[in-house]
Amino acid sequence: MPAGLRFAVIGMGRLGGYESNYLSDADVLFVYDPPAGSNDSAASAAAHAIAEELRRLLGVPAPDPPLGVDADLRPEGRQGPLVRSLAAYEQYYARWSRVWEAQALLRARFVCGDAELGAEFEAMIEPVRYPVGGLSREQVVEIRRIKARVETERLPRGADPATNTKLGRGGLADVEWAVQLVQLRHAGANPELRGTRTLDALAAAERAGLIDPADAAEMAAGWSLAAQVRNALMLVRGRVGDQLPRHGVELAGVVRLLGRDDPGEFLDEFLRVGRRSRAATERVLNA
């Protein structure tokens, strides 16, 4: 590695939000800063090699399950460079970034590598993810449109939207989209909203009078129960899964893991909490 090269890993998604669960991938961005006076091509190649080696090592078979490292939230997605310099990120976000990318950056935080570079990256994206003037009407409409599209296109065929913990009604994604919209609209003027954790941001929005206390309580209940069930499902199945079955041994296993007794009563509770959370998130999203 060239002397003086700085390299950092920025956590995104559930990793950035301190919300990783069993068998989660690690959503990341890779950033580097070349030494003063160095050849940037050589620095870029060295940083790319570090990122690739890190991904390889985390995927090597070991007593612990391999950790998948997903960098698809980087600028230009899979078509863009795996690693960018801090200056290149700054140029991209200033000139070409879209509102959904600002939304993704709400969860960005330094996780490892050069801490000073990580802090510089976080400072650089502050005006992007916490716009001083909030969002335009067109940007709000765009976020609502993207959410509706994600809900339609990413829910697996045949999935039950009432019992899907991630993309279902009142589940993880519903609450996260609503909270993130509030952050994008108001965090520029209200520093208390600036955080990567969903429930912390939700509580801050309630304190600021931006979300009705009753709605905030329903959303927190929906998000928390969906997260608990999703983790339990992964333990029962031994693989990633978002769909809570309405009957059978897997439902019984989830109920037992969560310390409950009656699968039917638990399913009724899950559906009830989801309905109330969904109603609350719709009020927030359409406010």
C-alpha positions in Angstrom: 0.0 0.0 0.0 1.4 3.4 -0.9 2.8 5.3 2.1 0.3 7.8 3.3 -2.8 6.3 1.6 -5.9 6.6 3.7 -8.7 4.1 3.4 -12.1 3.8 5.2 -15.2 1.7 5.1 -18.5 3.5 5.4 -21.4 1.5 6.7 -24.7 1.8 4.9 -28.2 0.2 5.3 -28.7 -1.9 8.4 -25.0 -1.9 9.1 -24.9 1.9 9.2 -28.1 2.0 11.3 -26.8 -0.5 13.9 -29.7 -2.7 12.8 -27.9 -5.8 11.3 -29.6 -9.0 12.0 -28.8 -12.7 11.7 -27.3 -13.5 8.2 -27.3 -9.8 7.1 -24.9 -8.7 4.4 -22.8 -5.6 5.1 -23.8 -2.7 2.9 -20.8 -0.4 2.5 -19.0 2.3 0.6 -15.2 2.2 0.2 -13.4 5.6 0.2 -9.8 6.5 0.0 -7.6 9.6 0.0 -4.3 9.5 -2.0 -1.1 10.7 -0.5 -0.1 14.3 -1.4 1.7 14.4 -4.7 1.1 10.8 -5.5 -0.1 9.2 -8.7 -3.9 8.9 -8.3 -4.1 5.9 -10.6 -1.7 4.0 -8.4 -3.6 5.0 -5.2 -6.9 4.0 -6.8 -5.5 0.6 -7.7 -4.1 0.1 -4.2 -7.4 1.1 -2.6 -9.3 -1.2 -5.0 -7.0 -4.1 -4.0 -7.7 -3.4 -0.3 -11.4 -3.5 -0.8 -11.3 -6.7 -2.8 -9.1 -8.4 -0.2 -11.4 -7.3 2.5 -14.4 -8.8 0.7 -12.5 -12.0 0.1 -11.3 -12.4 3.7 -14.8 -11.8 5.1 -16.2 -14.5 2.7 -13.7 -17.2 3.6 -15.2 -20.3 5.2 -14.7 -20.1 9.0 -16.5 -21.2 12.2 -18.6 -18.1 11.9 -20.8 -17.7 8.8 -19.2 -15.7 6.0 -20.1 -12.0 5.8 -21.3 -10.8 2.4 -20.1 -7.3 1.6 -22.4 -5.4 -0.7 -21.3 -2.1 -2.2 -24.2 -1.7 -4.6 -25.3 1.6 -2.9 -22.2 3.3 -4.2 -22.6 6.0 -6.9 -23.8 4.5 -10.2 -24.4 1.2 -8.4 -22.8 -1.9 -10.0 -21.8 0.2 -13.0 -19.6 2.5 -10.9 -16.2 2.1 -9.5 -16.0 -0.1 -6.4 -13.8 2.5 -4.6 -13.7 6.2 -5.0 -11.6 9.0 -3.6 -13.2 11.4 -1.1 -12.9 14.1 -3.8 -14.7 11.9 -6.3 -17.5 11.2 -3.9 -17.9 14.9 -3.2 -18.0 15.8 -6.9 -20.6 13.1 -7.6 -22.9 14.0 -4.8 -22.7 17.7 -5.6 -23.4 17.3 -9.3 -25.3 14.1 -10.0 -26.9 12.5 -7.0 -30.6 11.9 -6.8 -33.0 12.2 -3.8 -33.0 8.4 -3.3 -29.2 8.6 -2.8 -29.6 11.3 -0.2 -32.1 9.0 1.5 -29.5 6.1 1.4 -26.9 8.4 3.0 -29.1 8.9 6.0 -27.6 5.7 7.4 -24.0 6.3 6.3 -21.4 6.1 9.1 -17.8 5.3 9.5 -17.2 1.7 10.6 -13.5 0.9 10.1 -10.2 2.1 8.6 -8.9 5.6 8.8 -11.1 7.4 11.4 -10.1 10.8 10.3 -11.1 10.1 6.7 -14.3 8.5 7.9 -15.1 11.8 9.7 -14.3 13.8 6.6 -16.6 11.7 4.6 -19.5 12.1 7.1 -18.9 15.9 7.1 -18.9 16.0 3.3 -22.3 14.3 3.0 -24.0 16.4 5.7 -25.6 18.9 3.3 -26.6 16.1 1.0 -28.5 14.0 3.5 -29.6 16.9 5.7 -30.5 19.6 3.1 -30.9 23.0 4.7 -34.0 23.8 2.7 -35.6 20.4 3.1 -37.1 18.8 0.0 -39.0 20.2 -2.9 -42.6 19.1 -3.6 -41.2 17.2 -6.6 -38.7 15.4 -4.5 -41.3 14.3 -1.9 -43.5 13.0 -4.7 -40.5 11.1 -6.1 -39.8 9.4 -2.8 -43.4 8.4 -2.5 -43.3 7.1 -6.1 -40.1 5.0 -5.5 -41.6 3.5 -2.3 -44.7 2.4 -4.1 -42.6 0.9 -6.9 -40.4 -0.9 -4.5 -43.4 -2.3 -2.6 -44.9 -3.5 -5.9 -41.8 -4.9 -7.6 -39.6 -6.2 -4.7 -42.2 -8.1 -2.8 -41.7 -11.7 -3.9 -44.4 -13.3 -6.1 -47.0 -15.0 -3.9 -45.8 -13.3 -0.7 -48.4 -12.3 1.8 -48.0 -8.5 2.3 -49.8 -8.8 5.7 -47.1 -11.1 7.1 -43.9 -10.1 5.3 -41.6 -8.6 8.0 -39.5 -6.5 5.6 -41.7 -5.2 2.8 -45.1 -6.0 4.3 -47.7 -3.6 5.7 -46.5 -1.7 8.7 -43.2 -3.6 8.7 -39.5 -2.6 8.6 -39.5 -0.8 5.2 -42.8 1.0 5.8 -41.5 2.6 9.0 -38.1 3.3 7.7 -39.3 5.1 4.6 -41.6 7.3 6.7 -38.9 8.2 9.2 -36.4 8.9 6.5 -38.8 11.2 4.6 -39.2 13.2 7.8 -35.4 13.4 8.2 -34.9 14.6 4.7 -37.5 17.2 5.1 -36.6 18.5 8.5 -33.1 17.4 9.7 -31.4 20.3 8.0 -33.1 22.7 10.4 -33.4 20.2 13.4 -30.1 18.6 14.4 -31.8 16.2 16.8 -33.1 14.3 13.7 -29.6 13.5 12.5 -28.9 9.9 13.3 -28.7 6.6 11.6 -30.9 4.5 13.9 -34.5 4.3 12.9 -36.1 4.2 16.3 -33.9 7.1 17.6 -34.9 9.2 14.6 -38.5 8.3 15.1 -38.4 9.4 18.8 -36.6 12.6 17.9 -39.3 13.4 15.3 -42.0 12.8 17.9 -40.2 15.2 20.4 -40.0 17.8 17.7 -43.7 17.6 17.0 -43.3 16.3 13.5 -45.0 12.9 14.2 -48.1 12.5 16.4 -47.2 10.6 19.6 -49.8 7.9 18.9 -48.5 7.4 15.4 -44.9 7.2 16.6 -45.9 4.6 19.2 -47.7 2.5 16.5 -44.7 2.8 14.1 -42.2 1.8 16.8 -44.3 -1.2 17.8 -44.6 -2.3 14.1 -40.9 -1.9 13.4 -39.8 -3.6 16.6 -42.1 -6.6 16.3 -41.2 -7.1 12.6 -37.5 -7.0 13.5 -37.9 -9.6 16.3 -39.9 -11.9 14.0 -37.4 -11.6 11.2 -34.6 -12.6 13.5 -36.6 -15.5 14.9 -37.5 -16.7 11.4 -33.8 -16.8 10.5 -33.0 -18.8 13.5 -35.8 -21.3 12.9 -35.0 -21.7 9.2 -31.2 -21.3 9.2 -31.5 -19.0 6.2 -32.7 -15.5 5.3 -36.5 -15.2 5.2 -39.0 -12.4 5.6 -42.3 -14.2 5.4 -44.0 -15.2 8.6 -46.2 -18.3 7.8 -49.8 -18.3 9.1 -49.5 -21.9 10.4 -47.2 -24.8 10.8 -44.0 -25.7 12.6 -42.1 -22.5 11.5 -44.8 -20.3 13.0 -44.7 -22.4 16.2 -40.9 -22.1 16.3 -41.0 -18.3 16.0 -43.6 -18.1 18.7 -41.6 -20.3 21.1 -38.4 -18.3 20.4 -40.2 -15.0 21.3 -41.5 -16.5 24.5 -45.1 -16.7 23.5 -47.5 -19.6 23.9 -50.3 -19.6 21.4 -49.4 -19.3 17.6 -52.9 -18.2 16.7 -53.0 -15.4 19.3 -49.5 -14.3 18.2 -50.5 -14.2 14.6 -53.5 -12.1 15.4 -51.3 -9.7 17.4 -48.8 -9.5 14.5 -51.5 -8.6 12.0 -53.1 -6.1 14.3 -49.8 -4.3 15.1 -49.0 -4.3 11.3 -52.3 -2.7 10.4 -51.9 0.0 12.9 -48.3 0.7 12.0 -49.2 0.8 8.3 -52.0 3.4 9.0 -49.6 5.5 10.9 -46.8 5.4 8.3 -49.3 6.4 5.6 -50.3 9.4 7.6 -46.6 10.4 8.0 -45.8 9.7 4.3 -48.7 11.7 3.0 -48.5 14.7 5.5 
